[in-house]
Amino acid sequence: MKWVLGIDGGGTQCRAGLATTAGEIVGRGDSGAANVMTDLDGTCASIVEAARAAFAAAGQPPDFDRTGAVLGLAGANVADVQQRLAARLPFAESRVESDALIALEGALGGHDGAIGIIGTGSAFMARHGETTRSIGGWGFQIGDLGGGARLGRQLLEESLLAHDGIRAQTALTAAVLARFDQDPRRMVTFAATARPRDFGAFVPVVFDFADQGDPLAARLLDEASAHVEAALAALDLHPTDRLCLLGGLGARIAARLGAPFSAMLRAPIADALGGAVAMAARRFGAAAGH
């Protein structure tokens, strides 16, 4: 291989890091969503677009035939999507992993511990020595508790309940209904075709109203934090483990964690893209004689 490529693909964005076989990043690029479980074709397009952008940033023409890629993607832990996607990619060799694995590699380096990725979805992974264990990452429809898409959808559900008089109105539910011109039918029409990232777009307003003391916003975030704590508890962490909460909601949820997890929190050593690049350099750099 002449080049190695790390890909970090999630429900809202795909990032690429182009590196030498020694692991030195020379170019970065990004593109749209890359969730292989919900949109395989779109994921392929996003990966290629981000890879081309990384080559362009490095001042190099796309050289996919001499590039080995490690791709950490949302949804890659389900069914046979790893093999199906790898067969469609243009790189000389592709290794498809879960987004949690590359995030773990980046955040912990060589240390034992765990990570939680709290973004559009949610996934958790722990490592002790050579043993890893993962929890979650099962997708928006029946998983991803504590993630932004589920949080956003729950906000819309609560707003409809408030509209119908089943729940108490709050400033937050009023703001949501105002977004749909006080017409619940518009909300239902939106939800019928909404993707996970569309629901996740409502998350910032939850945090904004929580900061203002809105009781519904506080309850939704307490419930999301409880889901995260339950997942972390199931990982059987040791008191000396390092814990990193990553993703767009990671820092905000981390601030709400109680004992013992709050005492275990550490800043990540590197991000998920750095983890993917490091894994690619180990895998394909060795094959190239580095």
Steps between C-alpha positions, in 0.01 A plus 500: 500500500608857438232659717284411797160650559296530816126558476272607784139478386194586705139596468571861406854516360777295341864600559809369323866519595763418237836394638831352402552135589689626805177661623581865431178676398550712189142586405149510642158513339137475598159437349146403598350222708642147499273253679525169318193352663262773389652603164765279339506688170524838670775370727708385201460840338595685819810285551626559147424873521686537831794294370528713186494813715781361718716428194427850367595655835832313479557633148480148358279344232274221627712184512245254628670201334797542735306593813409278793205624704367436848145624530315541828133545417174536684291188443795282398440263792172375354435210259733461200549868420877484554553254217243663273653843538863389470420330170368827357781731604770605251802462728766233457394349832228603742447401861156599630459528877245651735532868579539401865821304435684786329376738768632267770838482328523876470376588846688244709816435301654202678309541828219290643163665540184583315340747266146610440412659168202725557409666174210443266500146640680337789752219539733387776816292506745389768847349470698308759821360360417318179131466583241747374129514567245718325149605595242682292543644156193310382349789310230758549196279456550273801825621657723805541352593838647824628592611148389816328254344256306325774513816712367712215221255422403485866479880504252491211298229674483706818400808304210315339392370840507855632297620202237235576488596868646171621822665619550847643606769257846647557696771325684223314186334365367841398821571309481166319137549403587848374755344264211313339271805494289358784385223265563149638424354157815665368697338779358159413577552131858595588545197726369259236805548280753638749843337516692461826698818436175691437375408846845574641478856371258576785753417771658849534164647599471241780831614649410866452175462692662279764740788570192719549348259751231344281370191685443291187848571367649405836302175508598402147868556574477316833349203317767510229772513767342207682510294180869580463575409862314169463709410195824591677400293803446198275861526379629400848766769510782507752548806723839564338365490144504806279160613373451731204162624380519598137270627228300818469317443829786337690619802695148611596403153620834458680420807709184325623659166600504395862737277696691287428520602136566869555827415676615283209460765230810592302565707191549285188856458377389539137175500308335217310656604171843483661411152621403389150821639353709328769328168431549543125869576546548189713313278259622628166827660604627161616394349169699771324811424702470784754 
